[in-house]
């Protein structure tokens, strides 16, 4: 009654029937205890996952039925578990091998991969992979396109294969390999005879007991045969796996074969075109000779005419092929045009709202009426900073599009090294001081006073490298070392520069700009990734440092445009050194690193070393020479103003020096000039305005509101028109307008047409018209000037810069 088994009845001093009854009860209780305990033990084992036991006790009746049901349940559960494991094994290996084959382009590589991965998976000890290729030495894959038996099966990959152990090629129907290829069905050989094949290891050798040969098919076409041999029989799940993997291999092999065939056909087409051109030239010469011959050569002339007809047929075929190529080239051109239009529209649509946002945020941050609290001013400054960051992102994307299209130009000039260094000091010392970092610029006294390169592109690279160093360094130091590059230049760098034509001699002088930091460093596995567009060393959603991943990609391509290369060395947790190598005495810059896309869609290849740099300790990173001295002691004085290269000092100290001539700011779109940077860095100033009228022609009321707020703050009267036609009408009604701010993209009549129309009006021939637009693609500035604009300013507009340009034109300077 207590549920405890194993008890026995004990009755004293009984005999006869009572004793027999007691013994029967005890025997029944013992049997029940054994049966229940046996069932409980098996049930406990099942709960632990052990399905190998079964209930095996003497029982009858309902206990026997319960025992049979439990044993049946365990057997079913064991079979189901085994089937699930087998399916998991099958699907997992299919997915794994399929992933390994993704992206492969070489059939030998795929064959080796299949053998090395497939053979161990099915517990085989020997394997061979045969591919079907046409006879006659061709490497083309497949059995179609020829007569029966016009292909053979060649071994392209093996597992535990010993040379000379077996044939490496079979014809259709020859041996098991040829028979499987011909009949397109799997063959399983059990209990192979002695001497059929030997599987060897370092300890001995033995023949396999079981062999399976299966075809690799694609849409009913034999592409190859796989043979596997092992000591153990192949299970049904292994056979199912092999059948499915064979289909997958057939698809992969067919894809690689089709791609290879396409490339081969393109090459053959090019060769045929050249051959036919040569034959056409030859036939023309023969025709001229035949015309000068006598009538006895008429028969030969007839033969030649027949040859000409044959050539015309071939020329027709070539013309058809040429038309196909032209159509593809036209499609590519349309695609490139769509991309350029998209970038131009994206630039316009983003810069237009940014213009009003930045201007209004700047007005709030200036707090001219002193009616905002310090916290509100800080809010406005934060809005302005975020908008500026978005503008930099737009500029980076435009720079990347120029590089990809091969439209980024370089204009080498002679620049003073002291000016370059002074710009770096002025730009990055405040940034490092804000983060509490030590910042130094060291220059070797062995360097010349001037360099011959593109100033704005060089500064763009240095600015990207230094910005990254500051961003990824939380404590310690950032240093720029400028020195001659000697024996420490990596051999791969010199080889690349020689191949690109940047260096004419292997020992030519180089100059190195090394940016070293004590920041987070970069893992060796990420050294190549960081130079790819939109890639970062930490690309996870939980990364600590932001950014688009464009800076290093753009910097590397600009370095190649300048005839140089960037080398990176780093150790995680200890810092990084990025070194820009440039020819010290270039006679001319090398060909552009990227060319515009070809009709086939490929870009001109620029060879480079793909080996990732190995981590090195910070002690081994480039440091300044022992004789290096601080910048201001090492560099000679800059040339007098007005001589040599444009001075960075002069650019920062004086307002806009001229209405049109300017130099692009590194990392900025076309039309954004150094002068704009000067105004940004200059101290606040006042302007000599006396209530002049300004006409704003812009269809975006937000921009009109923002610009009006700025202009009225400086005492200017503002007129407004929302398109070109209204602008001309306003001008005709107010001939005292002193300057026009002209948007480009407007409905009804755009800025180009409006400017041209105003210039055709004699009374406004000398009226200053400043193109004020969000269009910042290459050539937009030239188009605006050609239409009659006096100057060109891109949105978002810096108010101080715009006011300076307006003042300059209004004063006739």
NUSE-259641 format. One line per field, with one value per residue (C-alpha): x, y, z; residue number from 1; residue in three letters. Coordinates in steps of 0.1 Angstrom, whole numbers, plus 5000, padded with zeros to 4 digits. Example, Ala and Ser with C-alpha at 12.3 -4.5 7.8 and 13.67 -1.06 7.14 Angstrom:
% residues 2
u = 5123:5137
v = 4955:4989
w = 5078:5071
n = 1:2
res = ALA:SER
//
This chain:
% residues 813
u = 5000:5030:5042:5075:5084:5105:5085:5077:5048:5060:5034:5047:5036:5015:5013:4994:4972:4982:5018:5013:4992:5020:5047:5025:5019:5057:5065:5039:5053:5089:5079:5061:5091:5115:5092:5085:5122:5132:5107:5118:5155:5148:5126:5153:5179:5156:5152:5190:5191:5202:5181:5202:5183:5150:5128:5137:5119:5097:5061:5027:4994:4992:5028:5040:5019:5033:5069:5063:5048:5078:5103:5084:5084:5121:5128:5107:5123:5158:5149:5135:5165:5189:5170:5170:5208:5214:5193:5211:5244:5233:5220:5249:5275:5256:5255:5291:5306:5282:5295:5331:5325:5309:5330:5354:5365:5391:5380:5412:5407:5371:5381:5407:5383:5356:5380:5395:5361:5338:5360:5364:5328:5316:5343:5361:5399:5404:5388:5392:5373:5372:5359:5345:5365:5365:5393:5421:5436:5408:5401:5364:5340:5310:5300:5278:5289:5306:5301:5294:5326:5343:5351:5371:5372:5404:5413:5414:5415:5423:5424:5452:5461:5495:5509:5509:5485:5457:5448:5441:5418:5390:5369:5331:5322:5358:5360:5336:5344:5335:5305:5290:5296:5279:5249:5246:5238:5256:5275:5282:5309:5309:5337:5363:5387:5424:5447:5419:5433:5454:5450:5483:5494:5526:5519:5507:5484:5452:5426:5393:5362:5337:5337:5310:5312:5286:5281:5281:5253:5237:5204:5211:5246:5276:5301:5323:5325:5334:5349:5352:5366:5366:5369:5333:5301:5285:5253:5220:5223:5258:5245:5217:5242:5265:5235:5226:5261:5267:5238:5252:5287:5272:5256:5289:5311:5286:5287:5325:5326:5301:5320:5353:5337:5323:5358:5373:5347:5354:5391:5385:5362:5389:5415:5392:5386:5423:5429:5401:5414:5448:5433:5412:5443:5461:5433:5431:5468:5462:5433:5455:5481:5454:5441:5475:5479:5468:5437:5454:5447:5410:5405:5425:5404:5373:5387:5397:5361:5348:5372:5360:5324:5335:5352:5320:5301:5326:5327:5289:5293:5320:5297:5269:5293:5306:5270:5264:5295:5284:5250:5266:5289:5258:5241:5271:5272:5235:5242:5271:5249:5222:5248:5261:5226:5218:5249:5242:5205:5215:5240:5214:5186:5209:5227:5195:5180:5215:5220:5191:5199:5236:5229:5201:5222:5251:5229:5216:5251:5264:5237:5239:5210:5224:5190:5200:5213:5247:5230:5208:5240:5256:5225:5228:5266:5258:5232:5258:5284:5261:5252:5288:5295:5267:5282:5316:5299:5284:5318:5334:5308:5313:5351:5347:5325:5352:5378:5357:5349:5385:5376:5397:5424:5458:5475:5511:5527:5558:5548:5568:5572:5569:5535:5522:5535:5521:5486:5489:5499:5471:5445:5453:5469:5436:5420:5447:5447:5410:5415:5446:5470:5506:5510:5542:5554:5590:5609:5643:5667:5679:5647:5645:5625:5599:5581:5565:5531:5494:5490:5453:5454:5485:5467:5436:5456:5474:5442:5425:5455:5458:5420:5420:5449:5432:5399:5412:5436:5422:5455:5491:5504:5500:5531:5537:5573:5584:5617:5636:5627:5657:5663:5633:5609:5592:5603:5567:5561:5591:5580:5545:5559:5582:5554:5532:5559:5562:5599:5623:5650:5647:5669:5651:5646:5613:5598:5578:5550:5545:5516:5521:5496:5493:5457:5437:5457:5445:5445:5466:5435:5419:5448:5435:5398:5403:5414:5382:5353:5327:5348:5362:5383:5353:5322:5298:5267:5284:5315:5329:5342:5319:5327:5318:5350:5357:5388:5415:5400:5400:5435:5450:5436:5448:5482:5484:5473:5502:5526:5529:5515:5503:5518:5502:5518:5500:5498:5464:5464:5497:5491:5495:5517:5504:5531:5526:5555:5559:5587:5609:5618:5590:5595:5558:5529:5521:5490:5458:5453:5419:5405:5369:5349:5356:5327:5330:5323:5358:5380:5417:5436:5461:5484:5492:5505:5477:5497:5486:5514:5525:5520:5551:5560:5558:5596:5599:5575:5591:5604:5621:5658:5681:5690:5654:5645:5613:5595:5602:5639:5642:5623:5636:5616:5587:5590:5578:5542:5534:5563:5565:5535:5504:5510:5489:5497:5483:5452:5444:5452:5435:5399:5388:5417:5398:5364:5372:5406:5407:5421:5399:5398:5410:5380:5356:5334:5342:5338:5345:5376:5405:5392:5361:5383:5401:5368:5359:5392:5394:5382:5347:5346:5323:5312:5309:5272:5249:5214:5220:5193:5200:5178:5175:5162:5155:5125:5132:5115:5138:5169:5153:5143:5178:5197:5173:5180:5217:5215:5191:5213:5240:5217:5209:5175:5162:5140:5128:5117:5110:5120:5140:5110:5099:5136:5138:5105:5118:5150:5130:5110:5140:5170:5189:5196:5233:5238:5218:5221:5210:5199:5206:5178:5144:5111:5101:5135:5167:5196:5218:5191:5181:5217:5222:5190:5200:5234:5216:5199:5223:5214:5225:5256:5278:5254:5272:5254:5266:5255:5243:5236:5236:5250:5286:5296:5326:5321:5292:5313:5325:5290:5278:5306:5301:5264:5275:5277:5303:5311:5301:5293:5281:5255:5256:5268:5291:5275:5309:5322:5291:5292:5329:5322:5292:5312:5341:5318:5297:5329:5341:5373
v = 5000:5023:5018:5002:4971:4941:4933:4897:4883:4866:4845:4825:4791:4783:4751:4736:4758:4790:4783:4776:4807:4828:4814:4821:4857:4862:4846:4869:4900:4890:4886:4919:4936:4923:4932:4967:4974:4962:4985:5014:5009:5009:5040:5058:5050:5064:5097:5100:5095:5058:5040:5008:4989:4970:4954:4917:4899:4868:4881:4873:4890:4927:4930:4912:4936:4966:4952:4947:4982:4998:4979:4989:5025:5025:5009:5035:5063:5049:5046:5082:5096:5078:5090:5126:5124:5110:5138:5164:5149:5148:5184:5198:5184:5194:5230:5230:5216:5238:5269:5258:5256:5290:5315:5290:5296:5269:5233:5218:5237:5225:5189:5189:5205:5179:5150:5164:5172:5145:5113:5116:5125:5091:5073:5064:5059:5065:5087:5100:5128:5125:5153:5148:5167:5165:5145:5163:5182:5207:5216:5223:5205:5185:5157:5175:5191:5161:5126:5096:5088:5120:5128:5112:5113:5127:5126:5161:5154:5125:5114:5091:5086:5072:5081:5052:5032:5034:5050:5087:5088:5066:5067:5062:5026:5018:5004:5012:5049:5049:5027:5050:5080:5064:5049:5078:5056:5048:5015:4999:4972:4949:4926:4937:4910:4910:4932:4955:4985:4991:5017:5025:5043:5045:5013:4991:4986:4967:4964:4982:4960:4984:5008:5032:5050:5077:5101:5139:5151:5184:5184:5149:5157:5138:5163:5138:5107:5103:5071:5063:5032:5021:4993:4995:4992:5025:5031:5041:5077:5079:5068:5094:5120:5111:5112:5147:5161:5148:5170:5200:5193:5191:5225:5240:5224:5235:5271:5272:5256:5280:5310:5296:5289:5325:5339:5316:5325:5362:5357:5337:5364:5390:5368:5361:5398:5405:5376:5387:5422:5410:5388:5417:5439:5412:5406:5443:5443:5413:5430:5459:5436:5417:5450:5457:5422:5412:5393:5359:5364:5367:5331:5339:5371:5350:5328:5359:5372:5340:5344:5380:5367:5342:5370:5392:5364:5363:5401:5400:5377:5399:5430:5412:5404:5440:5453:5431:5445:5481:5474:5462:5492:5514:5497:5503:5539:5543:5526:5550:5579:5568:5565:5600:5615:5597:5610:5645:5643:5628:5656:5682:5667:5663:5696:5717:5709:5709:5744:5759:5736:5747:5784:5785:5765:5788:5819:5803:5793:5829:5841:5877:5889:5872:5858:5821:5803:5786:5752:5763:5776:5742:5726:5747:5740:5702:5705:5724:5698:5669:5686:5691:5654:5645:5669:5652:5618:5632:5645:5611:5593:5617:5613:5575:5578:5599:5574:5545:5564:5574:5611:5622:5645:5655:5688:5686:5719:5728:5733:5744:5717:5742:5753:5718:5711:5743:5734:5700:5717:5743:5716:5688:5703:5716:5682:5663:5689:5684:5647:5652:5636:5646:5657:5663:5667:5658:5665:5652:5681:5660:5668:5696:5727:5720:5690:5685:5669:5677:5698:5693:5655:5651:5671:5650:5618:5632:5645:5611:5593:5619:5620:5582:5583:5609:5591:5557:5570:5576:5583:5586:5604:5610:5618:5627:5620:5632:5617:5603:5566:5544:5507:5504:5507:5473:5455:5450:5488:5494:5467:5481:5516:5503:5484:5514:5536:5559:5549:5545:5529:5505:5526:5559:5583:5582:5604:5589:5605:5582:5587:5568:5565:5546:5538:5505:5490:5467:5429:5414:5397:5431:5449:5443:5448:5484:5496:5484:5509:5509:5484:5488:5467:5465:5464:5451:5470:5473:5490:5518:5540:5554:5563:5552:5532:5554:5574:5547:5534:5569:5577:5546:5554:5591:5578:5558:5588:5607:5579:5564:5538:5534:5508:5499:5482:5477:5457:5454:5474:5491:5514:5517:5533:5543:5554:5572:5567:5592:5596:5624:5637:5626:5635:5629:5613:5577:5567:5570:5542:5535:5539:5543:5511:5493:5481:5447:5462:5457:5483:5486:5464:5479:5452:5453:5430:5412:5398:5412:5429:5409:5425:5441:5456:5494:5495:5483:5509:5538:5566:5598:5597:5606:5639:5649:5682:5700:5714:5752:5745:5721:5738:5768:5799:5799:5818:5854:5859:5858:5835:5797:5777:5792:5797:5780:5808:5834:5812:5812:5849:5868:5869:5858:5868:5867:5860:5830:5813:5788:5755:5726:5717:5681:5659:5685:5684:5704:5741:5743:5764:5770:5805:5790:5773:5806:5822:5793:5796:5834:5854:5869:5901:5928:5936:5969:5968:5998:5984:5971:5950:5913:5891:5854:5831:5797:5774:5761:5783:5769:5781:5815:5819:5809:5832:5860:5857:5860:5888:5909:5905:5924:5952:5939:5942:5909:5903:5868:5848:5811:5804:5820:5836:5854:5864:5882:5899:5911:5924:5944:5960:5967:5978:5987:5951:5949:5911:5880:5846:5821:5785:5760:5734:5752:5745:5762:5779:5766:5787:5782:5794:5823:5835:5834:5853:5880:5884:5891:5921:5951:5968:5937:5928:5936:5925:5901:5867:5841:5805:5791:5754:5720:5705:5695:5671:5674:5702:5719:5750:5753:5750:5778:5801:5794:5804:5838:5834:5856:5830:5796:5786:5751:5743:5740:5776:5790:5825:5842:5829:5839:5874:5877:5867:5891:5920:5913:5914:5943:5963:5953:5937
w = 5000:5004:4968:4980:4960:4973:5005:5016:5037:5069:5089:5119:5129:5099:5079:5052:5030:5048:5042:5005:5002:5018:4996:4965:4975:4981:4947:4930:4948:4938:4901:4901:4917:4891:4862:4874:4883:4848:4831:4854:4846:4809:4812:4832:4805:4778:4797:4797:4759:4760:4735:4734:4761:4761:4787:4790:4819:4821:4821:4809:4803:4806:4819:4788:4766:4785:4780:4743:4739:4757:4736:4704:4715:4722:4688:4670:4690:4682:4645:4644:4662:4639:4608:4621:4628:4594:4577:4598:4587:4551:4550:4570:4548:4516:4529:4540:4507:4487:4505:4499:4462:4460:4440:4426:4390:4385:4378:4391:4423:4426:4418:4446:4470:4463:4468:4500:4515:4501:4506:4544:4549:4536:4554:4521:4520:4483:4457:4421:4402:4364:4342:4306:4281:4242:4227:4211:4240:4246:4282:4275:4298:4285:4262:4238:4205:4191:4178:4200:4219:4209:4246:4273:4310:4325:4362:4376:4414:4437:4473:4485:4449:4440:4406:4382:4403:4378:4345:4345:4314:4301:4270:4271:4280:4290:4325:4352:4348:4311:4316:4343:4321:4292:4310:4335:4365:4397:4401:4435:4437:4468:4480:4454:4443:4455:4435:4423:4442:4473:4500:4516:4547:4566:4585:4557:4528:4520:4492:4497:4501:4486:4456:4444:4410:4403:4374:4377:4355:4345:4326:4314:4302:4317:4331:4351:4372:4409:4422:4459:4476:4513:4537:4550:4530:4520:4541:4525:4539:4524:4491:4493:4502:4473:4449:4460:4462:4426:4414:4432:4418:4383:4386:4399:4372:4345:4358:4358:4324:4309:4323:4309:4275:4273:4280:4254:4228:4234:4229:4198:4184:4189:4173:4143:4139:4138:4114:4091:4091:4081:4053:4041:4038:4020:3995:3988:3978:3956:3939:3930:3915:3895:3881:3866:3851:3816:3805:3811:3848:3845:3857:3888:3892:3892:3919:3939:3935:3950:3979:3983:3985:4012:4031:4028:4045:4073:4075:4079:4108:4123:4118:4136:4165:4164:4166:4196:4213:4204:4220:4252:4252:4247:4276:4298:4288:4297:4330:4337:4327:4351:4378:4372:4371:4403:4420:4407:4419:4452:4457:4449:4469:4500:4497:4493:4527:4542:4530:4550:4580:4582:4576:4603:4627:4622:4628:4660:4671:4665:4688:4674:4695:4726:4735:4736:4766:4764:4763:4733:4715:4721:4706:4675:4672:4675:4647:4626:4633:4624:4591:4583:4589:4565:4539:4543:4537:4505:4494:4501:4480:4451:4453:4452:4421:4404:4412:4399:4367:4361:4362:4392:4377:4392:4386:4398:4409:4430:4466:4496:4522:4551:4539:4538:4573:4586:4573:4590:4623:4621:4613:4636:4667:4680:4674:4693:4720:4725:4730:4752:4727:4720:4684:4666:4630:4623:4591:4580:4572:4542:4522:4496:4504:4477:4462:4428:4432:4433:4464:4471:4465:4487:4515:4511:4517:4547:4561:4559:4575:4603:4609:4613:4636:4658:4657:4667:4694:4729:4747:4738:4707:4670:4649:4613:4601:4567:4556:4527:4521:4518:4523:4546:4517:4512:4481:4470:4471:4448:4425:4422:4415:4389:4372:4373:4357:4388:4391:4362:4383:4411:4434:4426:4456:4474:4501:4530:4549:4580:4603:4635:4664:4697:4691:4690:4661:4634:4632:4604:4589:4584:4568:4532:4542:4554:4520:4504:4499:4527:4547:4583:4606:4629:4607:4635:4647:4681:4669:4690:4661:4633:4598:4562:4554:4523:4535:4531:4498:4483:4498:4482:4448:4451:4461:4429:4409:4424:4414:4449:4472:4508:4532:4565:4596:4629:4661:4678:4711:4704:4674:4636:4611:4576:4552:4519:4495:4466:4441:4453:4418:4395:4358:4353:4371:4360:4342:4362:4386:4372:4337:4327:4324:4291:4268:4284:4318:4333:4347:4338:4363:4386:4399:4436:4463:4480:4509:4542:4562:4592:4627:4639:4673:4677:4681:4645:4631:4611:4633:4626:4618:4646:4629:4624:4640:4647:4617:4621:4626:4597:4568:4549:4547:4523:4491:4490:4483:4447:4438:4434:4446:4462:4498:4524:4548:4524:4519:4555:4562:4534:4522:4488:4465:4432:4418:4396:4400:4428:4439:4450:4486:4492:4498:4486:4454:4423:4428:4466:4468:4491:4496:4512:4537:4544:4554:4576:4595:4595:4625:4624:4603:4592:4557:4538:4529:4527:4521:4486:4470:4465:4443:4453:4425:4442:4442:4477:4503:4530:4513:4506:4543:4555:4531:4537:4575:4568:4543:4563:4594:4575:4563:4528:4512:4497:4467:4459:4428:4427:4391:4363:4345:4377:4384:4350:4357:4391:4376:4350:4378:4400:4380:4412:4422:4432:4430:4420:4439:4412:4420:4391:4393:4391:4373:4341:4335:4351:4364:4333:4309:4333:4336:4298:4293:4318:4301:4268:4284:4279:4312:4332:4312:4342:4370:4394:4392:4417:4409:4442:4438:4453:4421:4428:4401:4378:4352:4369:4378:4342:4329:4352:4343:4306:4309:4322:4360:4378:4404:4416:4453:4463:4489:4518:4519:4545:4552:4558:4525:4506:4521:4512:4475:4473:4488:4463:4433:4445:4450:4415:4428
n = 1:2:3:4:5:6:7:8:9:10:11:12:13:14:15:16:17:18:19:20:21:22:23:24:25:26:27:28:29:30:31:32:33:34:35:36:37:38:39:40:41:42:43:44:45:46:47:48:49:50:51:52:53:54:55:56:57:58:59:60:61:62:63:64:65:66:67:68:69:70:71:72:73:74:75:76:77:78:79:80:81:82:83:84:85:86:87:88:89:90:91:92:93:94:95:96:97:98:99:100:101:102:103:104:105:106:107:108:109:110:111:112:113:114:115:116:117:118:119:120:121:122:123:124:125:126:127:128:129:130:131:132:133:134:135:136:137:138:139:140:141:142:143:144:145:146:147:148:149:150:151:152:153:154:155:156:157:158:159:160:161:162:163:164:165:166:167:168:169:170:171:172:173:174:175:176:177:178:179:180:181:182:183:184:185:186:187:188:189:190:191:192:193:194:195:196:197:198:199:200:201:202:203:204:205:206:207:208:209:210:211:212:213:214:215:216:217:218:219:220:221:222:223:224:225:226:227:228:229:230:231:232:233:234:235:236:237:238:239:240:241:242:243:244:245:246:247:248:249:250:251:252:253:254:255:256:257:258:259:260:261:262:263:264:265:266:267:268:269:270:271:272:273:274:275:276:277:278:279:280:281:282:283:284:285:286:287:288:289:290:291:292:293:294:295:296:297:298:299:300:301:302:303:304:305:306:307:308:309:310:311:312:313:314:315:316:317:318:319:320:321:322:323:324:325:326:327:328:329:330:331:332:333:334:335:336:337:338:339:340:341:342:343:344:345:346:347:348:349:350:351:352:353:354:355:356:357:358:359:360:361:362:363:364:365:366:367:368:369:370:371:372:373:374:375:376:377:378:379:380:381:382:383:384:385:386:387:388:389:390:391:392:393:394:395:396:397:398:399:400:401:402:403:404:405:406:407:408:409:410:411:412:413:414:415:416:417:418:419:420:421:422:423:424:425:426:427:428:429:430:431:432:433:434:435:436:437:438:439:440:441:442:443:444:445:446:447:448:449:450:451:452:453:454:455:456:457:458:459:460:461:462:463:464:465:466:467:468:469:470:471:472:473:474:475:476:477:478:479:480:481:482:483:484:485:486:487:488:489:490:491:492:493:494:495:496:497:498:499:500:501:502:503:504:505:506:507:508:509:510:511:512:513:514:515:516:517:518:519:520:521:522:523:524:525:526:527:528:529:530:531:532:533:534:535:536:537:538:539:540:541:542:543:544:545:546:547:548:549:550:551:552:553:554:555:556:557:558:559:560:561:562:563:564:565:566:567:568:569:570:571:572:573:574:575:576:577:578:579:580:581:582:583:584:585:586:587:588:589:590:591:592:593:594:595:596:597:598:599:600:601:602:603:604:605:606:607:608:609:610:611:612:613:614:615:616:617:618:619:620:621:622:623:624:625:626:627:628:629:630:631:632:633:634:635:636:637:638:639:640:641:642:643:644:645:646:647:648:649:650:651:652:653:654:655:656:657:658:659:660:661:662:663:664:665:666:667:668:669:670:671:672:673:674:675:676:677:678:679:680:681:682:683:684:685:686:687:688:689:690:691:692:693:694:695:696:697:698:699:700:701:702:703:704:705:706:707:708:709:710:711:712:713:714:715:716:717:718:719:720:721:722:723:724:725:726:727:728:729:730:731:732:733:734:735:736:737:738:739:740:741:742:743:744:745:746:747:748:749:750:751:752:753:754:755:756:757:758:759:760:761:762:763:764:765:766:767:768:769:770:771:772:773:774:775:776:777:778:779:780:781:782:783:784:785:786:787:788:789:790:791:792:793:794:795:796:797:798:799:800:801:802:803:804:805:806:807:808:809:810:811:812:813
res = UNK:UNK:UNK:UNK:UNK:UNK:UNK:UNK:UNK:UNK:UNK:UNK:UNK:UNK:UNK:UNK:UNK:UNK:UNK:UNK:UNK:UNK:UNK:UNK:UNK:UNK:UNK:UNK:UNK:UNK:UNK:UNK:UNK:UNK:UNK:UNK:UNK:UNK:UNK:UNK:UNK:UNK:UNK:UNK:UNK:UNK:UNK:UNK:UNK:UNK:UNK:UNK:UNK:UNK:UNK:UNK:UNK:UNK:UNK:UNK:UNK:UNK:UNK:UNK:UNK:UNK:UNK:UNK:UNK:UNK:UNK:UNK:UNK:UNK:UNK:UNK:UNK:UNK:UNK:UNK:UNK:UNK:UNK:UNK:UNK:UNK:UNK:UNK:UNK:UNK:UNK:UNK:UNK:UNK:UNK:UNK:UNK:UNK:UNK:UNK:UNK:UNK:UNK:UNK:UNK:UNK:UNK:UNK:UNK:UNK:UNK:UNK:UNK:UNK:UNK:UNK:UNK:UNK:UNK:UNK:UNK:UNK:UNK:UNK:UNK:UNK:UNK:UNK:UNK:UNK:UNK:UNK:UNK:UNK:UNK:UNK:UNK:UNK:UNK:UNK:UNK:UNK:UNK:UNK:UNK:UNK:UNK:UNK:UNK:UNK:UNK:UNK:UNK:UNK:UNK:UNK:UNK:UNK:UNK:UNK:UNK:UNK:UNK:UNK:UNK:UNK:UNK:UNK:UNK:UNK:UNK:UNK:UNK:UNK:UNK:UNK:UNK:UNK:UNK:UNK:UNK:UNK:UNK:UNK:UNK:UNK:UNK:UNK:UNK:UNK:UNK:UNK:UNK:UNK:UNK:UNK:UNK:UNK:UNK:UNK:UNK:UNK:UNK:UNK:UNK:UNK:UNK:UNK:UNK:UNK:UNK:UNK:UNK:UNK:UNK:UNK:UNK:UNK:UNK:UNK:UNK:UNK:UNK:UNK:UNK:UNK:UNK:UNK:UNK:UNK:UNK:UNK:UNK:UNK:UNK:UNK:UNK:UNK:UNK:UNK:UNK:UNK:UNK:UNK:UNK:UNK:UNK:UNK:UNK:UNK:UNK:UNK:UNK:UNK:UNK:UNK:UNK:UNK:UNK:UNK:UNK:UNK:UNK:UNK:UNK:UNK:UNK:UNK:UNK:UNK:UNK:UNK:UNK:UNK:UNK:UNK:UNK:UNK:UNK:UNK:UNK:UNK:UNK:UNK:UNK:UNK:UNK:UNK:UNK:UNK:UNK:UNK:UNK:UNK:UNK:UNK:UNK:UNK:UNK:UNK:UNK:UNK:UNK:UNK:UNK:UNK:UNK:UNK:UNK:UNK:UNK:UNK:UNK:UNK:UNK:UNK:UNK:UNK:UNK:UNK:UNK:UNK:UNK:UNK:UNK:UNK:UNK:UNK:UNK:UNK:UNK:UNK:UNK:UNK:UNK:UNK:UNK:UNK:UNK:UNK:UNK:UNK:UNK:UNK:UNK:UNK:UNK:UNK:UNK:UNK:UNK:UNK:UNK:UNK:UNK:UNK:UNK:UNK:UNK:UNK:UNK:UNK:UNK:UNK:UNK:UNK:UNK:UNK:UNK:UNK:UNK:UNK:UNK:UNK:UNK:UNK:UNK:UNK:UNK:UNK:UNK:UNK:UNK:UNK:UNK:UNK:UNK:UNK:UNK:UNK:UNK:UNK:UNK:UNK:UNK:UNK:UNK:UNK:UNK:UNK:UNK:UNK:UNK:UNK:UNK:UNK:UNK:UNK:UNK:UNK:UNK:UNK:UNK:UNK:UNK:UNK:UNK:UNK:UNK:UNK:UNK:UNK:UNK:UNK:UNK:UNK:UNK:UNK:UNK:UNK:UNK:UNK:UNK:UNK:UNK:UNK:UNK:UNK:UNK:UNK:UNK:UNK:UNK:UNK:UNK:UNK:UNK:UNK:UNK:UNK:UNK:UNK:UNK:UNK:UNK:UNK:UNK:UNK:UNK:UNK:UNK:UNK:UNK:UNK:UNK:UNK:UNK:UNK:UNK:UNK:UNK:UNK:UNK:UNK:UNK:UNK:UNK:UNK:UNK:UNK:UNK:UNK:UNK:UNK:UNK:UNK:UNK:UNK:UNK:UNK:UNK:UNK:UNK:UNK:UNK:UNK:UNK:UNK:UNK:UNK:UNK:UNK:UNK:UNK:UNK:UNK:UNK:UNK:UNK:UNK:UNK:UNK:UNK:UNK:UNK:UNK:UNK:UNK:UNK:UNK:UNK:UNK:UNK:UNK:UNK:UNK:UNK:UNK:UNK:UNK:UNK:UNK:UNK:UNK:UNK:UNK:UNK:UNK:UNK:UNK:UNK:UNK:UNK:UNK:UNK:UNK:UNK:UNK:UNK:UNK:UNK:UNK:UNK:UNK:UNK:UNK:UNK:UNK:UNK:UNK:UNK:UNK:UNK:UNK:UNK:UNK:UNK:UNK:UNK:UNK:UNK:UNK:UNK:UNK:UNK:UNK:UNK:UNK:UNK:UNK:UNK:UNK:UNK:UNK:UNK:UNK:UNK:UNK:UNK:UNK:UNK:UNK:UNK:UNK:UNK:UNK:UNK:UNK:UNK:UNK:UNK:UNK:UNK:UNK:UNK:UNK:UNK:UNK:UNK:UNK:UNK:UNK:UNK:UNK:UNK:UNK:UNK:UNK:UNK:UNK:UNK:UNK:UNK:UNK:UNK:UNK:UNK:UNK:UNK:UNK:UNK:UNK:UNK:UNK:UNK:UNK:UNK:UNK:UNK:UNK:UNK:UNK:UNK:UNK:UNK:UNK:UNK:UNK:UNK:UNK:UNK:UNK:UNK:UNK:UNK:UNK:UNK:UNK:UNK:UNK:UNK:UNK:UNK:UNK:UNK:UNK:UNK:UNK:UNK:UNK:UNK:UNK:UNK:UNK:UNK:UNK:UNK:UNK:UNK:UNK:UNK:UNK:UNK:UNK:UNK:UNK:UNK:UNK:UNK:UNK:UNK:UNK:UNK:UNK:UNK:UNK:UNK:UNK:UNK:UNK:UNK:UNK:UNK:UNK:UNK:UNK:UNK:UNK:UNK:UNK:UNK:UNK:UNK:UNK:UNK:UNK:UNK:UNK:UNK:UNK:UNK:UNK:UNK:UNK:UNK:UNK:UNK:UNK:UNK:UNK:UNK:UNK:UNK:UNK:UNK:UNK:UNK:UNK:UNK:UNK:UNK:UNK:UNK:UNK:UNK:UNK:UNK:UNK:UNK:UNK:UNK:UNK:UNK:UNK:UNK:UNK:UNK:UNK:UNK:UNK:UNK:UNK:UNK:UNK:UNK:UNK:UNK:UNK:UNK:UNK:UNK:UNK:UNK:UNK:UNK:UNK:UNK:UNK:UNK:UNK:UNK:UNK:UNK:UNK:UNK:UNK:UNK:UNK:UNK:UNK:UNK:UNK:UNK:UNK:UNK:UNK:UNK:UNK:UNK:UNK:UNK:UNK:UNK:UNK:UNK:UNK:UNK:UNK:UNK:UNK:UNK:UNK:UNK
//
